[in-house]
Amino acid sequence: MAEFVPRTQSDITNALLAYRTSDPEVSTELLPTDLSIGSLERAHVETVALAMEESDQRFALGALDAIPESCYRCFGFGLLPPQAALGSVIFSTFAPVVDTVTIPSGTQLLASSGALFNTTAEGTIDAGQTSSAPVPVRAAVAGTVGNVPANSINLVVTPIAGVDLVINANAAAGGSDTETDDARATRFAAYIQTIIRGTKEAIEFAALSATPAIFDARAIEPFLLSPVPAGVPDAGLVWLFADDGTDNVALDPGVQNAISQWVEGFVDGTGRVVPGYKAAGTVVQIVKVPRVAVYLRGSITLLPEGVSRWSDVQANLMIAATNYFSSLRIGQQVSYGNLITALTQADPDISEVQLWFWLGQNAAIGLPGTPQPGYASAISGNDLSPLTPSPTSSGARTELYSGTTSSTGGTDLGPDGVTPVTYPEWILA
């Protein structure tokens, strides 16, 4: 079958003119008398040709769009729906309660950004206590709007007798918008590679398919690292890093087991054998993604009308920075340009952002140590490295942290060695 090539207006015009001047069914006196460039009769022909050129282009573009869409439909690869952010909060009182206070499941909470959350389980402040255990929450609206920083969910919409305060000690994360066409194309390409099982891509796909609790996965063959970590065999070992979106040290046992089943293969409840995704003889070690702390200090230039909104701008900067780092794949290098763009677009009153130092190196993953401030002039893209020298850094995920750095002796340090410095720190230019 010949390839369809859209015709240009010039080609169509020439074809129409050739037809009109040589139609054997039309008498000579009825044929056009003046088809020279600029004539009225030629202009009529060129107008029709222009409409036909547009029609050809529309058809070509529609066909190109239909080709991948038909592939997606054959494999049932629709766009992934938006996901709601998850987190946890702690309810507390100013003084120990006499009787146990119950916080119903479904209690509505409000973040400083305006995002609404609902508790997904019942919580209690036990008699004699001033605070509850962490209570899980879910964003009321799916999407990245629910990704809010720590200490920002701080209002109970409908007051509860006996509850004075609510706060989220950790960021709410995992919220995502409806999948984009480009993201689906990337996911589909990864899926096609998994049809032949036994590849690294296939093992990653198994982890992502095992449970919705896993947001990202990366398979590493440690014997290919340089230098090769101690104790790693010459071949046959795969580290499978799985990110469940939490700061927990280990994966939930149920999540770990679900991933293991998909990687190794299992028999489902109907007796059907589900083959695994790893090659025979390969040992797959499932590892919780270690997190690398990222500390930012930025100089922010605002439009005049934004100065009075400085506290709101800082909150929006935190949300934008958190969303940027959350969007990175496991082990993905930070892009200085993309980070600056994300921060600049965090608020309409921001005109310029400059990052003044980067504390990108935590103590080696899994080893004791406290990160120390590293002050310098304005940073560049070459200064950004979210990973550490640890062998497991290839499976690390960067995450924006806030808090106060301290020395190993416990004394708070700042730029002058005395004043505590909290990160991220946004300075109004």
Protein Blocks (a to p, Z undefined) as FASTA:
>chain_A
ZZdddddfklmmmmmmmmmmmcfkbcfklpcfblcehiaklmmmmmmmmmmmmmmmmmmm
mmmmmmmmmmmmmnopacddddddddddddddfbdcfbdcdddehiacddfkopacddfb
dcdddehiabdcddddddfbgcjklmccehkaccdfbacehiabdcdfbdcehiacdddf
klmmmmmmmmmmmmpghiaklmmmmmmmmpmkbmbdcdddfklpccddehiafbhpacdd
ddehiabfbdcfklmmmmmmmmnopadfkopacddfbdehiacddddddddddddddddd
ddfklmmmmmmmmmmmmmmmmmmmmmpcehiacdfklmmmmmmmmpfkbcbdcdfbdcfb
ccdehiacdddddddddddfklpcfbdfbfklmmcccdddedddddfkopacdfkomacc
dddddddZZ
